[in-house]
Amino acid sequence: MSLKSKIYKTLRIWNDVDAVRKNRIGRRIGRRVAGKATGRAMRRIFK
């Protein structure tokens, strides 16, 4: 695993913890699911 991917993984976890603290975890999960769905759709379009 490269340094860049370790940093991104750490920040993703950090942001999850922050969202839980601020009671915004639902929003974060929704955005993450929407982003993954959009990425998959774009991949199918530009295959």
N, C-alpha and C positions, 0 to 999 in steps of 0.2 A: 504494500500500500504506500502510495507516495505521500509526501508531506502535505500537499495540497488537499488530497482526499481526506486525510486525517483531520485537517483543520475544518473542512466543510462538515464532516461527520460530528465533530465536537460542537461546532456552532449550531447544527441542527438540533442536537440534544439540549444545548443550552437554551435555545429559543423555545423548545417544548416545555422545559422547566419554567421559563419565564411566563409562558402562556398559562400554565397551570396556576402559577402564583396570582396572576391578574384575572383569573376566571374567564379566559378567552380561548380555552382549549377547543371548544366547538367550532369556532371560526377558523382556527388554525387547521384542524382536521379537514373541514370542508374545503378550504383553499388547497390543501395538499392533494385531496382526492380530485378536485377539479383540474388541478395542474397535471396530474398523472393522466387523466382522461384526455385532456387536450393534447398532451404529448403523444399519446397512442394514436389519436385521430390524425394528427399531423404526419406521423410516421406512415400511416396507411395511405394518406393522400400523396405524399412525395416519395413513394417507394421506388 
